[in-house]
Amino acid sequence: MVKYRRWLAVFMTSLLLLLSLPGAALQEAETAAPEIENTLYPIDYVYTSALITAYYHLYGKVLDDFAEINVTNHSDSTAWFLVETEMDGYSYVSSDTVEVEPGETQEVRQNPRLIPESMEKLNAQRYANFLIRVTLLKDGEDEMLLSESSEILLYSRRDYTWVDGFDVQENRDLLAVYVTPNDPDVEALLRRAADYTSSGQIWSGYGEDENDAEGGVWDRLQAIWQAEKEYDLTYVSTWVSFTPIYSQRIRLPFEVLEQSGGNCIELAFLYASAVEALDMECSIVLIPGHAYLAVRTDLVNAIYYFIETTLIGQADFNDAVTYGNNRWEEDSPNVDANKEDYGWINIGDAREWGILPVPWR
């Protein structure tokens, strides 16, 4: 969506640790190359010197393009160029063939897509070589005009990182990438949940029911809770922060299932993934140091079940909702007033803005 198109700059907390500057934030901007010394075909380019792995599918859409290359033709005839970029060993090659008329400049925007298998390597921040090549295409004798390599930072696939230039709500909305309704492990969770519904089936949407008068939403939500217990899920208390000063490490829903535990936001993402897969509307409530889930009861009224997902393995579903509803009674005035560190992320709205699940699996 247009409102998200900004030049990307990120807070590099890992580099701050290397510099022994805890609690601060360093802003990383694009890197521009000087114009290539080429009389007939000058080339200049700019690229982002750090890639936020969890957002890599958003570059060129929600985030600005990763690289922009300008090729100028000062010759007296039309020329064709092959423009290529890649992150060596981590991405596919992004390539475009462009035609440039005499006296004109063509801009090429590219976003090399990560190889899914390479995501496995990115359980910690790493450096990689960003390669850019521009080839003049001739009959039988192509000429390499530019071949450059520069080091860039790849964030861990688990790093939730604030984007400079986005406001607070826009950065919060980026958390929706961690809600993964199409993940095979989430689908397997829903299959188990079917065994705990009153009908022995699982279904999608709300139908004509208002305010869950017939209990269909509740039935499926409690079934998800029961299915999660089969994974021996438990709350793992770890530090959480949703501010621009720190990067937050986040496990994806399938990792929560595999590891049988997660912190508040990770458990909320898992539950939200199952809810979204059932085509029901859900939101994440953020309060200082904590997060919990809200699930809408129909498509007519703005009424929600609030679920304290950290009670998994300790309490039944009814208690989790009672606790969540009581908590919302306390938190809602602060959320409505946009008080600092309080927020609301509607997953459906984030999807409409182009913030899609991370396409790892």
C-alpha positions as a Markdown table, in Angstrom:
| # | Residue | x | y | z |
|---|---|---|---|---|
| 1 | Met | 0.0 | 0.0 | 0.0 |
| 2 | Val | 1.3 | 3.5 | -0.9 |
| 3 | Lys | 1.2 | 4.8 | 2.6 |
| 4 | Tyr | 4.0 | 2.4 | 3.6 |
| 5 | Arg | 6.4 | 3.3 | 0.8 |
| 6 | Arg | 9.4 | 4.9 | 2.5 |
| 7 | Trp | 13.1 | 4.6 | 2.1 |
| 8 | Leu | 14.1 | 1.7 | 4.3 |
| 9 | Ala | 16.4 | 2.3 | 7.3 |
| 10 | Val | 16.6 | 0.0 | 10.2 |
| 11 | Phe | 17.8 | -0.1 | 13.8 |
| 12 | Met | 20.9 | -2.3 | 14.1 |
| 13 | Thr | 21.0 | -3.4 | 17.7 |
| 14 | Ser | 23.4 | -6.3 | 17.0 |
| 15 | Leu | 26.0 | -3.8 | 15.8 |
| 16 | Leu | 25.4 | -1.8 | 18.9 |
| 17 | Leu | 26.3 | -4.8 | 20.9 |
| 18 | Leu | 29.5 | -5.1 | 19.0 |
| 19 | Leu | 30.2 | -1.5 | 19.8 |
| 20 | Ser | 29.3 | -2.1 | 23.5 |
| 21 | Leu | 26.6 | 0.5 | 23.4 |
| 22 | Pro | 23.6 | -1.2 | 25.1 |
| 23 | Gly | 20.2 | 0.5 | 25.2 |
| 24 | Ala | 20.9 | 2.7 | 22.2 |
| 25 | Ala | 19.8 | 2.5 | 18.6 |
| 26 | Leu | 21.8 | 3.0 | 15.4 |
| 27 | Gln | 20.1 | 4.0 | 12.2 |
| 28 | Glu | 21.3 | 2.3 | 9.0 |
| 29 | Ala | 20.4 | 3.9 | 5.7 |
| 30 | Glu | 20.8 | 3.1 | 2.0 |
| 31 | Thr | 24.3 | 2.8 | 0.5 |
| 32 | Ala | 24.8 | 4.7 | -2.7 |
| 33 | Ala | 27.5 | 4.0 | -5.2 |
| 34 | Pro | 29.2 | 6.7 | -7.2 |
| 35 | Glu | 28.4 | 6.9 | -10.9 |
| 36 | Ile | 30.3 | 4.3 | -12.8 |
| 37 | Glu | 33.0 | 5.9 | -15.0 |
| 38 | Asn | 31.6 | 4.9 | -18.4 |
| 39 | Thr | 31.4 | 7.5 | -21.1 |
| 40 | Leu | 28.7 | 5.9 | -23.2 |
| 41 | Tyr | 26.7 | 4.0 | -20.6 |
| 42 | Pro | 27.0 | 5.6 | -17.1 |
| 43 | Ile | 25.5 | 3.6 | -14.3 |
| 44 | Asp | 24.5 | 4.7 | -10.8 |
| 45 | Tyr | 22.7 | 2.7 | -8.1 |
| 46 | Val | 21.5 | 2.7 | -4.5 |
| 47 | Tyr | 20.7 | -0.3 | -2.2 |
| 48 | Thr | 19.8 | -1.0 | 1.3 |
| 49 | Ser | 22.7 | -2.1 | 3.4 |
| 50 | Ala | 20.6 | -4.4 | 5.7 |
| 51 | Leu | 17.8 | -6.8 | 5.0 |
| 52 | Ile | 15.2 | -7.6 | 7.6 |
| 53 | Thr | 14.7 | -11.3 | 6.8 |
| 54 | Ala | 11.2 | -11.7 | 8.2 |
| 55 | Tyr | 10.1 | -8.9 | 5.9 |
| 56 | Tyr | 12.0 | -9.9 | 2.8 |
| 57 | His | 8.7 | -10.6 | 0.9 |
| 58 | Leu | 7.5 | -7.1 | 1.6 |
| 59 | Tyr | 10.4 | -5.3 | -0.2 |
| 60 | Gly | 9.0 | -3.5 | -3.3 |
| 61 | Lys | 5.5 | -3.6 | -1.8 |
| 62 | Val | 5.1 | -2.5 | 1.8 |
| 63 | Leu | 8.8 | -1.6 | 2.0 |
| 64 | Asp | 10.8 | 0.2 | -0.7 |
| 65 | Asp | 12.7 | -1.7 | -3.3 |
| 66 | Phe | 15.9 | -3.2 | -2.1 |
| 67 | Ala | 18.0 | -1.8 | -5.0 |
| 68 | Glu | 17.5 | 0.8 | -7.6 |
| 69 | Ile | 19.8 | 1.0 | -10.7 |
| 70 | Asn | 19.9 | 3.7 | -13.3 |
| 71 | Val | 21.4 | 3.0 | -16.7 |
| 72 | Thr | 21.9 | 5.9 | -19.1 |
| 73 | Asn | 22.6 | 5.5 | -22.8 |
| 74 | His | 24.8 | 8.3 | -24.3 |
| 75 | Ser | 25.4 | 6.4 | -27.5 |
| 76 | Asp | 23.6 | 7.2 | -30.8 |
| 77 | Ser | 21.7 | 3.9 | -31.0 |
| 78 | Thr | 19.3 | 1.9 | -28.9 |
| 79 | Ala | 21.0 | -0.4 | -26.4 |
| 80 | Trp | 19.9 | -3.4 | -24.3 |
| 81 | Phe | 21.1 | -4.2 | -20.8 |
| 82 | Leu | 20.9 | -7.1 | -18.5 |
| 83 | Val | 20.6 | -6.0 | -14.9 |
| 84 | Glu | 21.1 | -8.6 | -12.1 |
| 85 | Thr | 21.3 | -8.5 | -8.3 |
| 86 | Glu | 21.6 | -11.2 | -5.7 |
| 87 | Met | 22.6 | -12.0 | -2.1 |
| 88 | Asp | 25.3 | -14.5 | -2.7 |
| 89 | Gly | 24.3 | -17.9 | -1.3 |
| 90 | Tyr | 21.0 | -16.6 | 0.2 |
| 91 | Ser | 18.8 | -15.4 | -2.7 |
| 92 | Tyr | 17.7 | -16.1 | -6.2 |
| 93 | Val | 19.1 | -13.9 | -8.9 |
| 94 | Ser | 16.8 | -11.0 | -9.7 |
| 95 | Ser | 17.2 | -10.0 | -13.3 |
| 96 | Asp | 15.7 | -7.5 | -15.8 |
| 97 | Thr | 16.5 | -6.9 | -19.5 |
| 98 | Val | 15.9 | -3.3 | -20.3 |
| 99 | Glu | 15.9 | -1.3 | -23.6 |
| 100 | Val | 17.3 | 2.2 | -23.4 |
| 101 | Glu | 16.9 | 4.7 | -26.2 |
| 102 | Pro | 19.7 | 7.2 | -27.1 |
| 103 | Gly | 19.9 | 10.0 | -24.6 |
| 104 | Glu | 17.6 | 8.3 | -22.1 |
| 105 | Thr | 17.9 | 6.8 | -18.6 |
| 106 | Gln | 16.1 | 3.7 | -17.4 |
| 107 | Glu | 15.5 | 3.0 | -13.8 |
| 108 | Val | 15.4 | -0.7 | -12.6 |
| 109 | Arg | 14.1 | -1.7 | -9.2 |
| 110 | Gln | 15.0 | -5.1 | -7.9 |
| 111 | Asn | 14.3 | -7.2 | -4.8 |
| 112 | Pro | 16.2 | -10.5 | -4.7 |
| 113 | Arg | 14.0 | -13.1 | -3.1 |
| 114 | Leu | 15.5 | -15.3 | -0.4 |
| 115 | Ile | 15.9 | -19.0 | -1.1 |
| 116 | Pro | 13.5 | -20.8 | 1.4 |
| 117 | Glu | 16.3 | -23.2 | 2.4 |
| 118 | Ser | 18.6 | -20.2 | 3.2 |
| 119 | Met | 16.1 | -19.2 | 5.9 |
| 120 | Glu | 17.3 | -22.2 | 7.9 |
| 121 | Lys | 20.8 | -20.6 | 8.0 |
| 122 | Leu | 19.5 | -17.3 | 9.4 |
| 123 | Asn | 18.9 | -18.3 | 13.0 |
| 124 | Ala | 21.4 | -15.5 | 13.8 |
| 125 | Gln | 22.4 | -12.3 | 12.1 |
| 126 | Arg | 24.9 | -12.8 | 9.3 |
| 127 | Tyr | 26.8 | -10.8 | 6.7 |
| 128 | Ala | 26.5 | -11.6 | 3.0 |
| 129 | Asn | 27.8 | -10.3 | -0.2 |
| 130 | Phe | 25.3 | -8.2 | -2.3 |
| 131 | Leu | 26.2 | -8.6 | -5.9 |
| 132 | Ile | 25.1 | -6.3 | -8.7 |
| 133 | Arg | 25.9 | -6.8 | -12.4 |
| 134 | Val | 25.0 | -4.8 | -15.5 |
| 135 | Thr | 25.8 | -6.3 | -18.9 |
| 136 | Leu | 25.5 | -4.6 | -22.3 |
| 137 | Leu | 23.9 | -7.0 | -24.6 |
| 138 | Lys | 25.4 | -7.2 | -28.1 |
| 139 | Asp | 25.2 | -9.7 | -30.9 |
| 140 | Gly | 27.7 | -12.4 | -30.0 |
| 141 | Glu | 29.9 | -10.2 | -27.8 |
| 142 | Asp | 28.2 | -9.1 | -24.5 |
| 143 | Glu | 30.1 | -6.6 | -22.5 |
| 144 | Met | 30.1 | -6.5 | -18.7 |
| 145 | Leu | 29.8 | -2.9 | -17.7 |
| 146 | Leu | 29.5 | -3.4 | -14.0 |
| 147 | Ser | 30.2 | -6.2 | -11.5 |
| 148 | Glu | 30.3 | -5.1 | -7.9 |
| 149 | Ser | 30.1 | -6.8 | -4.5 |
| 150 | Ser | 29.4 | -5.2 | -1.2 |
| 151 | Glu | 28.8 | -6.6 | 2.3 |
| 152 | Ile | 25.3 | -6.3 | 3.8 |
| 153 | Leu | 23.7 | -7.4 | 7.0 |
| 154 | Leu | 21.0 | -10.1 | 7.0 |
| 155 | Tyr | 18.9 | -10.0 | 10.1 |
| 156 | Ser | 18.0 | -13.3 | 11.8 |
| 157 | Arg | 14.7 | -14.8 | 10.6 |
| 158 | Arg | 13.4 | -14.3 | 14.1 |
| 159 | Asp | 14.2 | -10.6 | 14.4 |
| 160 | Tyr | 11.3 | -8.2 | 14.7 |
| 161 | Thr | 12.9 | -4.9 | 13.9 |
| 162 | Trp | 11.4 | -1.4 | 13.7 |
| 163 | Val | 11.6 | 0.4 | 10.4 |
| 164 | Asp | 12.7 | 4.0 | 10.5 |
| 165 | Gly | 10.2 | 6.3 | 8.8 |
| 166 | Phe | 7.2 | 4.2 | 9.8 |
| 167 | Asp | 5.1 | 5.4 | 12.6 |
| 168 | Val | 4.3 | 3.4 | 15.7 |
| 169 | Gln | 1.2 | 1.8 | 14.4 |
| 170 | Glu | 2.8 | 0.9 | 11.0 |
| 171 | Asn | 5.7 | -0.8 | 12.9 |
| 172 | Arg | 3.2 | -2.7 | 15.1 |
| 173 | Asp | 1.3 | -3.8 | 12.0 |
| 174 | Leu | 4.5 | -5.5 | 10.7 |
| 175 | Leu | 4.1 | -8.1 | 13.5 |
| 176 | Ala | 1.3 | -9.6 | 11.3 |
| 177 | Val | 4.1 | -11.4 | 9.3 |
| 178 | Tyr | 4.4 | -13.8 | 12.2 |
| 179 | Val | 0.8 | -14.9 | 11.9 |
| 180 | Thr | 1.0 | -17.9 | 9.5 |
| 181 | Pro | -2.4 | -19.4 | 8.8 |
| 182 | Asn | -1.1 | -21.5 | 5.8 |
| 183 | Asp | 1.7 | -23.2 | 7.7 |
| 184 | Pro | 1.4 | -27.0 | 7.5 |
| 185 | Asp | 1.8 | -27.4 | 11.3 |
| 186 | Val | -1.0 | -24.9 | 11.9 |
| 187 | Glu | -3.2 | -26.9 | 9.5 |
| 188 | Ala | -2.3 | -30.1 | 11.5 |
| 189 | Leu | -3.2 | -28.3 | 14.7 |
| 190 | Leu | -6.7 | -27.5 | 13.2 |
| 191 | Arg | -7.1 | -31.2 | 12.3 |
| 192 | Arg | -6.6 | -32.1 | 15.9 |
| 193 | Ala | -9.0 | -29.3 | 17.0 |
| 194 | Ala | -11.7 | -30.9 | 14.9 |
| 195 | Asp | -11.8 | -33.8 | 17.4 |
| 196 | Tyr | -12.8 | -31.4 | 20.2 |
| 197 | Thr | -15.7 | -29.6 | 18.5 |
| 198 | Ser | -19.3 | -30.7 | 19.3 |
| 199 | Ser | -19.7 | -32.0 | 15.8 |
| 200 | Gly | -16.3 | -33.5 | 15.4 |
| 201 | Gln | -15.7 | -31.1 | 12.5 |
| 202 | Ile | -13.9 | -27.9 | 11.9 |
| 203 | Trp | -15.3 | -25.2 | 9.6 |
| 204 | Ser | -14.6 | -21.6 | 8.5 |
| 205 | Gly | -16.3 | -18.3 | 8.9 |
| 206 | Tyr | -19.2 | -16.9 | 10.9 |
| 207 | Gly | -22.2 | -17.8 | 8.9 |
| 208 | Glu | -25.4 | -15.8 | 9.8 |
| 209 | Asp | -24.9 | -16.0 | 13.5 |
| 210 | Glu | -24.5 | -12.7 | 15.4 |
| 211 | Asn | -22.5 | -12.3 | 18.6 |
| 212 | Asp | -21.9 | -16.0 | 18.6 |
| 213 | Ala | -25.5 | -16.7 | 19.7 |
| 214 | Glu | -25.2 | -20.3 | 18.7 |
| 215 | Gly | -21.8 | -20.8 | 20.2 |
| 216 | Gly | -20.0 | -21.8 | 17.0 |
| 217 | Val | -17.1 | -19.4 | 17.5 |
| 218 | Trp | -16.6 | -20.5 | 21.1 |
| 219 | Asp | -16.8 | -24.2 | 20.1 |
| 220 | Arg | -14.0 | -23.8 | 17.7 |
| 221 | Leu | -11.8 | -21.6 | 19.9 |
| 222 | Gln | -12.1 | -24.0 | 22.8 |
| 223 | Ala | -11.3 | -26.9 | 20.4 |
| 224 | Ile | -8.0 | -25.1 | 19.4 |
| 225 | Trp | -7.2 | -24.7 | 23.1 |
| 226 | Gln | -7.7 | -28.4 | 23.6 |
| 227 | Ala | -5.6 | -29.3 | 20.6 |
| 228 | Glu | -2.8 | -27.1 | 21.7 |
| 229 | Lys | -2.7 | -29.1 | 25.0 |
| 230 | Glu | -1.8 | -32.2 | 23.0 |
| 231 | Tyr | 1.5 | -30.5 | 22.1 |
| 232 | Asp | 2.2 | -30.0 | 25.9 |
| 233 | Leu | 2.4 | -26.3 | 25.3 |
| 234 | Thr | 3.4 | -24.1 | 28.1 |
| 235 | Tyr | 4.2 | -20.4 | 28.6 |
| 236 | Val | 7.9 | -19.6 | 28.6 |
| 237 | Ser | 8.6 | -16.3 | 30.3 |
| 238 | Thr | 11.1 | -14.4 | 28.2 |
| 239 | Trp | 11.7 | -10.6 | 27.8 |
| 240 | Val | 9.5 | -8.8 | 25.3 |
| 241 | Ser | 9.7 | -5.3 | 23.9 |
| 242 | Phe | 7.9 | -3.6 | 21.0 |
| 243 | Thr | 9.9 | -0.4 | 20.9 |
| 244 | Pro | 12.4 | 1.0 | 18.4 |
| 245 | Ile | 15.3 | 0.7 | 20.8 |
| 246 | Tyr | 15.5 | -3.1 | 20.7 |
| 247 | Ser | 15.1 | -6.0 | 18.3 |
| 248 | Gln | 12.6 | -8.6 | 19.6 |
| 249 | Arg | 13.4 | -12.3 | 18.9 |
| 250 | Ile | 10.2 | -14.1 | 17.9 |
| 251 | Arg | 9.5 | -17.8 | 17.2 |
| 252 | Leu | 7.2 | -18.6 | 14.4 |
| 253 | Pro | 4.1 | -20.6 | 15.2 |
| 254 | Phe | 5.5 | -23.9 | 13.9 |
| 255 | Glu | 8.5 | -23.4 | 16.2 |
| 256 | Val | 6.3 | -22.9 | 19.2 |
| 257 | Leu | 4.6 | -26.2 | 18.4 |
| 258 | Glu | 7.9 | -28.0 | 17.9 |
| 259 | Gln | 9.4 | -26.6 | 21.0 |
| 260 | Ser | 6.3 | -27.0 | 23.1 |
| 261 | Gly | 6.3 | -23.4 | 24.4 |
| 262 | Gly | 6.5 | -19.8 | 23.7 |
| 263 | Asn | 6.3 | -16.3 | 25.3 |
| 264 | Cys | 3.2 | -14.2 | 25.3 |
| 265 | Ile | 3.4 | -12.8 | 21.8 |
| 266 | Glu | 4.5 | -16.2 | 20.3 |
| 267 | Leu | 1.6 | -18.0 | 21.8 |
| 268 | Ala | -0.8 | -15.3 | 20.6 |
| 269 | Phe | 0.6 | -15.6 | 17.1 |
| 270 | Leu | 0.1 | -19.3 | 17.1 |
| 271 | Tyr | -3.5 | -19.0 | 18.2 |
| 272 | Ala | -4.1 | -16.1 | 15.8 |
| 273 | Ser | -2.7 | -18.3 | 12.9 |
| 274 | Ala | -5.3 | -21.0 | 13.6 |
| 275 | Val | -8.1 | -18.4 | 13.9 |
| 276 | Glu | -7.2 | -16.7 | 10.7 |
| 277 | Ala | -7.0 | -20.0 | 8.9 |
| 278 | Leu | -10.7 | -20.5 | 10.0 |
| 279 | Asp | -11.5 | -17.1 | 8.3 |
| 280 | Met | -12.4 | -15.4 | 11.6 |
| 281 | Glu | -11.2 | -11.9 | 12.5 |
| 282 | Cys | -8.6 | -11.6 | 15.2 |
| 283 | Ser | -6.4 | -8.9 | 16.7 |
| 284 | Ile | -3.3 | -8.8 | 19.0 |
| 285 | Val | -3.5 | -6.5 | 22.0 |
| 286 | Leu | -0.2 | -5.0 | 23.1 |
| 287 | Ile | 0.4 | -3.7 | 26.6 |
| 288 | Pro | 3.7 | -2.9 | 28.3 |
| 289 | Gly | 5.7 | -6.1 | 28.3 |
| 290 | His | 2.8 | -8.3 | 27.3 |
| 291 | Ala | 0.4 | -9.4 | 24.5 |
| 292 | Tyr | -2.8 | -11.3 | 24.3 |
| 293 | Leu | -5.4 | -12.3 | 21.7 |
| 294 | Ala | -8.8 | -10.8 | 20.7 |
| 295 | Val | -11.2 | -12.8 | 18.4 |
| 296 | Arg | -14.3 | -11.2 | 17.0 |
| 297 | Thr | -17.6 | -13.0 | 17.6 |
| 298 | Asp | -19.2 | -12.0 | 14.3 |
| 299 | Leu | -18.9 | -9.7 | 11.3 |
| 300 | Val | -21.6 | -7.3 | 12.5 |
| 301 | Asn | -20.8 | -6.2 | 16.0 |
| 302 | Ala | -17.4 | -5.2 | 17.4 |
| 303 | Ile | -17.6 | -7.7 | 20.2 |
| 304 | Tyr | -14.6 | -9.9 | 21.0 |
| 305 | Tyr | -13.5 | -12.9 | 23.1 |
| 306 | Phe | -10.2 | -11.9 | 24.8 |
| 307 | Ile | -7.9 | -14.9 | 25.3 |
| 308 | Glu | -5.0 | -15.0 | 27.7 |
| 309 | Thr | -2.9 | -17.4 | 25.7 |
| 310 | Thr | -0.2 | -17.7 | 28.4 |
| 311 | Leu | -2.5 | -19.8 | 30.5 |
| 312 | Ile | -2.2 | -22.7 | 28.1 |
| 313 | Gly | -1.2 | -25.8 | 30.1 |
| 314 | Gln | -2.3 | -24.2 | 33.3 |
| 315 | Ala | -6.0 | -23.4 | 33.0 |
| 316 | Asp | -9.0 | -24.4 | 30.8 |
| 317 | Phe | -10.3 | -22.3 | 28.0 |
| 318 | Asn | -13.1 | -20.7 | 30.0 |
| 319 | Asp | -10.6 | -19.4 | 32.5 |
| 320 | Ala | -8.3 | -18.0 | 29.8 |
| 321 | Val | -11.2 | -16.0 | 28.3 |
| 322 | Thr | -12.4 | -14.8 | 31.7 |
| 323 | Tyr | -8.9 | -13.6 | 32.5 |
| 324 | Gly | -8.5 | -12.0 | 29.1 |
| 325 | Asn | -11.9 | -10.2 | 29.3 |
| 326 | Asn | -11.0 | -8.9 | 32.7 |
| 327 | Arg | -7.7 | -7.7 | 31.5 |
| 328 | Trp | -9.3 | -5.9 | 28.6 |
| 329 | Glu | -11.5 | -4.1 | 30.9 |
| 330 | Glu | -8.4 | -2.6 | 32.5 |
| 331 | Asp | -6.4 | -2.1 | 29.4 |
| 332 | Ser | -9.0 | -0.8 | 26.9 |
| 333 | Pro | -9.0 | 2.8 | 28.2 |
| 334 | Asn | -5.2 | 3.0 | 27.7 |
| 335 | Val | -5.5 | 1.4 | 24.2 |
| 336 | Asp | -8.3 | 3.7 | 23.2 |
| 337 | Ala | -6.3 | 6.7 | 24.4 |
| 338 | Asn | -3.2 | 5.6 | 22.4 |
| 339 | Lys | -1.2 | 5.6 | 25.6 |
| 340 | Glu | 2.5 | 4.8 | 25.1 |
| 341 | Asp | 3.2 | 1.1 | 24.8 |
| 342 | Tyr | -0.4 | 0.2 | 24.4 |
| 343 | Gly | -1.7 | -0.9 | 21.0 |
| 344 | Trp | -4.1 | -3.0 | 18.8 |
| 345 | Ile | -3.1 | -4.9 | 15.7 |
| 346 | Asn | -6.0 | -6.1 | 13.5 |
| 347 | Ile | -4.6 | -8.9 | 11.4 |
| 348 | Gly | -7.2 | -8.5 | 8.7 |
| 349 | Asp | -6.4 | -4.8 | 8.3 |
| 350 | Ala | -2.7 | -5.6 | 8.1 |
| 351 | Arg | -3.4 | -8.1 | 5.3 |
| 352 | Glu | -5.3 | -5.5 | 3.3 |
| 353 | Trp | -2.3 | -3.2 | 3.6 |
| 354 | Gly | -0.1 | -5.9 | 2.1 |
| 355 | Ile | 1.6 | -7.3 | 5.2 |
| 356 | Leu | 1.4 | -11.0 | 4.3 |
| 357 | Pro | 2.7 | -14.0 | 6.3 |
| 358 | Val | 6.4 | -14.7 | 6.0 |
| 359 | Pro | 6.5 | -17.3 | 3.2 |
| 360 | Trp | 9.1 | -19.6 | 4.6 |
| 361 | Arg | 7.4 | -23.0 | 4.6 |
